[in-house]
Amino acid sequence: MKYPKLTILGGLLLALVAWVLISGMEGDRPKAELNPAAATPGVGSVLVIGGNRATGLEVVRLLRARGEDVVVLVRPGSDASAAEALGARIVRGDVMNPPDLATALAAVPAGGQFRAIISTLGGTSLKGPRPDFDGNRNAVDAARVAGVERFLLVTMIGAGESLKAAPAIFRYFLRTVTPEKTKAEDYLKTSGLEFTIIRPGGLLNNEAQGKAYLTEDTQSMSWIRRADVAALTVQALDEPRAIGKVYHAFDPDRTRFWSIPAN
């Protein structure tokens, strides 16, 4: 073909235009049966992997706001100042190196214990080893060795059986990421841990509005604020009814491309 790059670009542009025109879901989706008023913090520390930035940092912010002891595993050389300013305890290490996870899970006050791991782990490069599966697999293995029974994993819409729920343009650009997220979910499901998997859609960096909720409708898709994803994750942390569930984080006000806020 004479102009393959132009053909591919044109196809992607058409796909994006089509999605903008027809994307979105009208109406609400069935809400998960969770009671945030009844969910109180449990006993023990929480290890947040990916807690120095983005959604993970928002999780740390909420946990610290309610007085929880939070440990954040941060790679050497990465900026941990925001999490540290919130009062989280920082352990330097790489999730791709299993001994570093063991060190992090030993970082509890005398006589204390970890009650949960929350992972918002994801890679930013499309080349080389990705933490989406390997890193999360290491974290799951470390949890089992350390006796931490609760594990919450934030992945993305498009993983597992939700592949077609993601817009075609997302599926194309994340085609190397999605299979890794799916493998991580599958590994956690068969780990024997008390897991919860939360899948957000397109992520926004705005303040939480509190309208988003968790749904077991794995064909739902919306844009959503990172702070709202964090709030839903913390809501599920000590909720027994969330154990063993796969949820989509859904914002009924953000189901269309043009509903994305400007700031």
SVG drawing of the C-alpha trace seen along z (x, -y; Angstrom):
<svg xmlns="http://www.w3.org/2000/svg" viewBox="-32 -25 49 45">
<polyline fill="none" stroke="black" stroke-width="0.4" points="0.0,0.0 1.4,-3.4 0.4,-5.4 0.0,-3.0 0.6,-5.6 -2.0,-7.9 -4.4,-5.1 -3.9,-4.0 -4.1,-7.7 -7.3,-8.2 -8.9,-5.1 -8.1,-6.2 -9.5,-9.6 -12.7,-8.2 -12.9,-5.8 -12.4,-8.8 -15.0,-10.9 -17.5,-8.0 -16.9,-7.4 -17.4,-11.1 -20.7,-11.1 -22.1,-7.9 -20.2,-7.3 -21.9,-7.3 -24.6,-5.4 -27.9,-6.9 -29.2,-6.4 -27.7,-4.9 -26.2,-1.5 -27.1,0.8 -25.2,-0.3 -23.2,2.2 -24.7,3.0 -22.3,1.1 -22.9,-1.0 -20.3,-3.6 -21.8,-4.8 -21.3,-1.4 -17.8,-0.8 -15.4,-1.8 -11.6,-1.6 -10.3,1.8 -7.3,2.6 -3.9,2.5 -1.8,0.6 -2.4,0.3 0.3,0.6 -0.4,-1.5 1.6,-0.6 1.6,-3.5 0.7,-5.9 3.1,-8.7 1.1,-10.0 -2.2,-10.1 -5.0,-7.8 -2.7,-6.2 -1.9,-9.5 -5.6,-10.3 -6.1,-7.0 -3.3,-7.9 -4.9,-11.3 -8.2,-9.8 -6.7,-7.1 -4.5,-9.7 -7.5,-12.0 -9.2,-9.4 -6.1,-8.7 -4.9,-5.5 -1.3,-4.3 -0.2,-4.2 3.0,-2.9 3.9,-3.8 6.4,-1.8 8.3,-4.3 11.0,-3.5 14.4,-5.0 14.7,-8.3 11.0,-8.9 9.4,-11.9 7.6,-10.9 7.2,-14.4 3.4,-14.6 2.7,-11.3 5.2,-12.2 3.6,-15.5 0.3,-13.7 2.0,-11.7 2.5,-8.4 5.6,-6.4 7.8,-6.0 9.7,-2.8 12.1,-2.9 12.0,0.1 10.9,1.5 7.8,3.7 9.6,5.6 12.1,6.7 10.3,9.1 12.6,8.5 11.7,4.8 8.0,5.8 9.0,8.0 10.8,5.0 7.8,2.8 5.5,5.4 7.8,5.5 7.5,1.7 4.8,1.8 4.8,0.4 5.8,2.8 3.0,5.3 1.2,4.1 0.2,5.7 -0.9,4.9 -4.6,5.5 -4.6,4.7 -2.6,3.8 -4.0,1.4 -2.4,1.4 -2.9,-1.3 0.2,-0.1 0.7,-0.8 3.4,-1.6 3.9,-4.7 6.0,-3.1 4.9,-0.8 8.3,0.8 10.2,3.0 9.0,4.8 5.7,3.6 4.6,3.6 1.0,4.1 1.3,7.8 4.7,8.7 4.7,6.0 1.2,6.9 2.0,10.6 4.9,9.9 2.7,7.9 0.1,10.7 2.8,13.2 4.3,11.0 0.8,10.6 0.4,14.3 3.8,14.8 3.3,12.0 -0.3,13.2 -2.0,10.1 -5.4,11.3 -7.0,8.2 -5.9,7.0 -7.6,4.2 -6.4,3.8 -7.3,0.8 -7.0,1.7 -9.0,0.3 -12.1,0.8 -11.1,3.0 -9.5,5.7 -11.0,9.1 -14.6,9.5 -14.9,5.7 -12.8,5.4 -15.7,4.2 -16.9,1.7 -13.8,-0.4 -14.0,-2.7 -12.3,-1.4 -9.7,-4.2 -8.8,-3.2 -8.5,0.5 -6.1,-0.5 -3.8,-2.7 -3.8,-0.4 -3.5,2.8 -0.2,3.8 -1.4,2.7 -4.8,4.4 -3.6,8.0 -1.2,7.3 -4.0,5.8 -6.1,8.8 -3.4,11.2 -3.0,9.3 -6.7,9.6 -6.8,13.3 -3.8,13.9 -5.4,12.1 -8.7,13.9 -7.0,17.3 -4.7,16.2 -6.9,17.1 -6.8,13.5 -9.8,11.5 -9.7,9.4 -11.6,6.6 -10.9,5.3 -12.0,1.8 -11.9,0.7 -12.1,-3.0 -12.6,-4.4 -11.0,-7.6 -9.3,-9.3 -9.6,-13.0 -7.5,-15.1 -10.2,-17.1 -11.6,-17.3 -14.0,-14.6 -17.7,-15.3 -19.1,-12.3 -21.6,-11.3 -19.6,-8.2 -20.4,-4.7 -19.3,-1.1 -21.4,1.2 -21.1,4.8 -22.2,4.0 -18.9,4.8 -20.1,3.3 -20.5,-0.2 -18.1,-2.9 -17.6,-6.5 -15.0,-9.1 -14.2,-9.6 -12.2,-11.8 -9.2,-10.1 -10.3,-11.5 -13.7,-9.7 -12.0,-6.5 -9.9,-6.8 -13.0,-7.4 -14.7,-4.3 -11.6,-2.3 -11.4,-3.4 -15.2,-2.7 -14.6,0.9 -11.6,1.4 -13.3,2.6 -16.7,3.5 -17.2,7.3 -19.7,7.3 -16.9,6.0 -14.8,9.1 -14.5,11.3 -16.1,8.6 -15.1,7.0 -16.5,3.5 -16.6,0.7 -16.2,-2.8 -19.0,-4.7 -19.9,-8.4 -23.3,-8.9 -22.5,-12.6 -19.4,-11.7 -20.6,-9.2 -20.0,-11.3 -16.9,-12.8 -18.3,-16.3 -19.2,-15.9 -15.5,-16.1 -15.0,-19.2 -12.6,-21.9 -10.7,-22.1"/>
</svg>
